[in-house]
Amino acid sequence: MVLAVAFLIIAIIVALIFIPKLKKQQDRKAVVVFTILLLIGTALNMGIALKVHIPSPLDLITFIFTPIRDYIVSFTK
């Protein structure tokens, strides 16, 4: 729990440092992308710290391409 709170505090500090700099440059798209990526990264790190099962992106790729592979392999038999 302490580690999750530490990740949250670090993310807030990073946001407080970089978002004002991006706003000064009037780069709205960069602020949005930075915020989204920071939120995703913080959520994933907090999940890992709290020992939440986070599936690998490879699981989705395997789920999608296994039937395709089986279909192609069926032609070679």
C-alpha positions, 0 to 999 in steps of 0.5 A: 500500500505504501508503495502504491501511495509513493507511485501516486506522489511521484506521479503528482510531482512529475505532473506538477513539474512538466504540465506547466512547462507544456502549457507555457509552450501552448502545446495542448496536444502534448499536455493531453498525451502526457497526462494520458500516458502518465495516468496509464503508467501510474495506474499500472504501477499502482496495480503492480504494487498492490499485486493485482493481476495485470494480463500481458499484452501478449495474451491478447495477441496470442488469443487473436492469432492462434485461430489464424495460425491453426487455420494456416497450419491446417493447409499444410497437413 
